[in-house]
Amino acid sequence: WGAAAALFTAMLWFPFAYLSYEALGLPALPGVSLLMAIALLPLLPALAGARMSLAVAGGALAIMIALAAVSAVQPAFTEDVPRSLNLLYAGGEEGGRLFADAGALDAASGDGGANLMRAGDFGREPVESLPWSDRRRLAGRAGPPLDPPELTVLSETPTANGRHLRLHVRSRRAARVLFLVVPMSAEPRAVRVEQEPLEPPARLGESAWRTIQVVAPPEAGVRIEMELGSREPVTIFVADASDGLPPELADVAAARDAVAVPAHAGDRTFGWREARLETW
């Protein structure tokens, strides 16, 4: 009866345990163990009452130790379970620079990590990769100039406590994503994109920047309106992101081996420029 109950419980919980890793990755492993333990709970009374319970427990322990030993000698990443390693190229009219995630590059298995370090001429100390981002990456080779997006101030009018901005932003590279980044010190609010109001992010107060992101922007660009609660000078950034790297850096992307591959957003190219809004 214990085995029958465990069978039905396993049918309910094992699919979740199996798919949790694919859905969430390594952070899901403790949850996977918990779900498997729940599925096996109906067997505990049967094991406790069995005459051979000590032998069964000893055998299970031996199997666990053997599997742990096998796991310890296996490589952390393989062609079937590769490590994600994305490259970022960021710059403007004067040129740009290649960046890589420090942790992913250091942990790349085999010769892929070393080959990529040489091909990309990456340094060892993480540095700032985008002026509005706290994320630090390893800096690599310089690259070709990028045509940054256009930012036009259509109007700037005073309000009771600040100013109202009407901006036009356009990607000149036909990029897939367009960004407008405003410092929180300027108190941006009442943001509208093409007359559509945007709700503030849930964690807006914890960030130093308000980022407005437009996916698949039209070729003609988009109009963005907002109110700033400050009349002091403010520096804002406009950026666009396209998939992949410039052709001049194809050899660096190819230097990754089979166990270090692009994932999620993959390799991206950011063109950006800054604009200064003076005191009203």
Secondary structure, 3 states (H helix, E strand, C coil): CHHHHHHHHHHHHHHHHHHHHHHHCHHHHHHHHHHHHHHHHHHHHHHHHCCCHHHHHHHHHHHHHHHHHHHHHCCCCCCCCCEECCEEEEEECCEEEEEECHHHHHCCCCCHHHHHHHHHCCCCCCEECCCCCCCEEEEEEEECCCCCCEEEEEEEEECCCCEEEEEEEECCCCCCEEEEEEEHHHCEEEEEECCEECCCCCCHHHCCEEEEEEECCCCCCEEEEEEECCCCCEEEEEEEEEECCCHHHHHHHCCCCCCEECCCCCCEEEEEEEEEECCC
